[in-house]
Amino acid sequence: MPFTPFKLFDSLPIEPRLAEIWRRFESLSFVGNQMPENLMLVDFFARRVEGDLVECGTWKGGMACAMMAAVGASRDYHFFDSFEGLPPADGRDGQRAIDYQADTASPNYFDNCRADYEAFHRLVHSQGVPAERIHIYKGWFRDTLPAFPADRRISVLRLDGDWYESTMDCLTGLWDRVSPGGIVIVDDYDPWDGCARAVHDFLSRRGLASRIYRTPVTYVPYIIKTD
Ligand SMILES: C[S@@+](CC[C@H](N)C(=O)[O-])C[C@H]1O[C@@H](n2cnc3c(N)ncnc32)[C@H](O)[C@@H]1O
């Protein structure tokens, strides 16, 4: 029988603790009203599955800090970003992505999603997580992902790099490091065609039958690693 995602509830009681974290960090993040359900997923999986938390595509650090606030100081966090903004979109990302990047005067351009490295570094190091538990990888994913330590596993992998190649690089580089039962949140699956294409190309290439699940209210897309 065909399955299409459907809306289960009109609203979900958001744990006050997570709502407070959302309020604190929403101005430093593009995640918007999907942040509370992101945090519910992050909190749930980080507490049940062995491994570190990883975000690929951090921008100013709003979601990175929110994850640290939700899960706490006893875990390791890995943050990957170019701090030079997005790489050029290409045909796999679709015309809308190419047009977005060409329209540098648009109020939605945000300097091509460029964030300042020093400001990010200061911010994530002021959240009460010991410095030795915070790992920042500055540069293009394809160059920095191999530096993810060989002995570490991942409980929560948040992909937020917008484009096809960025998403594919992260899946190729980190999928095998996600613990069984761990979660991969795919932030850009809905807004950007290239991201959705990369997810399906990757799963297909690896012969995986993984489903794209959705949270009930804001439809945050995620995969639970079972294979
Ligand atoms: C939409 S922003 C991330 C939003 C962020 N997670 C938040 O909480 O708002 C996308 C980020 O991905 C980074 N990025 C995209 N592709 C990349 C790549 N191939 N290598 C490194 N960084 C990349 C950009 O620099 C940008 O900061």
PDBQT file of the ligand as one rigid body, heavy atoms in Angstrom, charges set to zero:
ROOT
HETATM    1  C1  LIG A 301      22.184  26.539   6.034  1.00  0.00    +0.000 C 
HETATM    2  S1  LIG A 301      23.727  26.729   6.738  1.00  0.00    +0.000 S 
HETATM    3  C2  LIG A 301      23.666  25.760   8.198  1.00  0.00    +0.000 C 
HETATM    4  C3  LIG A 301      22.646  26.217   9.202  1.00  0.00    +0.000 C 
HETATM    5  C4  LIG A 301      22.908  25.850  10.639  1.00  0.00    +0.000 C 
HETATM    6  N1  LIG A 301      22.942  24.445  10.886  1.00  0.00    +0.000 N 
HETATM    7  C5  LIG A 301      21.907  26.520  11.554  1.00  0.00    +0.000 C 
HETATM    8  O1  LIG A 301      21.718  26.106  12.691  1.00  0.00    +0.000 OA
HETATM    9  O2  LIG A 301      21.322  27.497  11.130  1.00  0.00    +0.000 OA
HETATM   10  C6  LIG A 301      24.763  25.793   5.687  1.00  0.00    +0.000 C 
HETATM   11  C7  LIG A 301      26.202  25.773   6.141  1.00  0.00    +0.000 C 
HETATM   12  O3  LIG A 301      26.856  24.705   5.472  1.00  0.00    +0.000 OA
HETATM   13  C8  LIG A 301      28.166  25.069   5.167  1.00  0.00    +0.000 C 
HETATM   14  N2  LIG A 301      28.568  24.216   4.033  1.00  0.00    +0.000 N 
HETATM   15  C9  LIG A 301      27.818  23.829   2.980  1.00  0.00    +0.000 A 
HETATM   16  N3  LIG A 301      28.477  23.014   2.159  1.00  0.00    +0.000 NA
HETATM   17  C10 LIG A 301      29.718  22.859   2.707  1.00  0.00    +0.000 A 
HETATM   18  C11 LIG A 301      30.877  22.103   2.342  1.00  0.00    +0.000 A 
HETATM   19  N4  LIG A 301      30.888  21.342   1.232  1.00  0.00    +0.000 N 
HETATM   20  N5  LIG A 301      31.951  22.149   3.139  1.00  0.00    +0.000 NA
HETATM   21  C12 LIG A 301      31.934  22.923   4.275  1.00  0.00    +0.000 A 
HETATM   22  N6  LIG A 301      30.877  23.662   4.669  1.00  0.00    +0.000 NA
HETATM   23  C13 LIG A 301      29.768  23.630   3.907  1.00  0.00    +0.000 A 
HETATM   24  C14 LIG A 301      28.087  26.564   4.858  1.00  0.00    +0.000 C 
HETATM   25  O4  LIG A 301      29.306  27.198   5.101  1.00  0.00    +0.000 OA
HETATM   26  C15 LIG A 301      26.976  27.025   5.832  1.00  0.00    +0.000 C 
HETATM   27  O5  LIG A 301      27.511  27.537   7.026  1.00  0.00    +0.000 OA
ENDROOT
TORSDOF 0
